[in-house]
Amino acid sequence: MSGFIDEADRNQGILLPERVEEYVSEDNPVRVIDAFIGELDLAKLGFKRMEPKSTGRPGYHPATMLKIYLYGYLNRIQSSRRLEQETRRNLELMWLVGRLAPDFKTLADFRAENAAAIKNVCREFIVLCRHWGLLTEATVAIDGSKFKAVNHRDQKTHLRTELILAALNMALTQRRPSEVIHHSDHGCQYTSYAFGKRCREAGVMPSMGSVGDAYGRVEMWRGDFRPIATVAAPFGQRCLN
């Protein structure tokens, strides 16, 4: 294949780096996971099996299991079977947990047994981000409204802009919020001119994801605007002027 970049010969002997450390760059996010979990008091956070048993086969340390779980969370790997596969072929995970490879059942049991403790870890991470000044506070209305599903092909009332405008006006009248970001999916009622105009008049900043992409659901007709912490830069990229 003259003129193109040639493939390497699969039978060619090469000298790969002898250390897994050399495969992970200094700014790789797995280093943050490793440092963060290394500073946590897992027993205080409520993790089980912190003390190994004197008999039987040794188990995996909860810190190892938590690293795998958080890596999967950050990389959108939810399946325990997928996580098991990644521990055997993913160099980042090999570096993170020292080439340990728990089976999927062990990973699933860890998640089930330590659900409350994992939530405490997420809380500690938010506290850390606030301490570093990575988070900002804003008032956000997510998704906008909730309607009973109508699957009949001739029934189109659930997509009318008037329903959304009525819900928005009721929420604004009841709660009178300020500096509000209204986040919704990419439904046609949210992309209408009338809805955008009403948001501008009320000082509401509309934010929109892709079709079906909303982070939660708020019953807007109740005016249920909830103050939450958001990462400034990524969220700002989703806001539509």
Beta strands, then each sheet from edge to edge (+ up, - down):
strand 1: 135-142
strand 2: 180-184
strand 3: 204-208
strand 4: 226-231
sheet 1: 3+ 2+ 1+ 4-
end
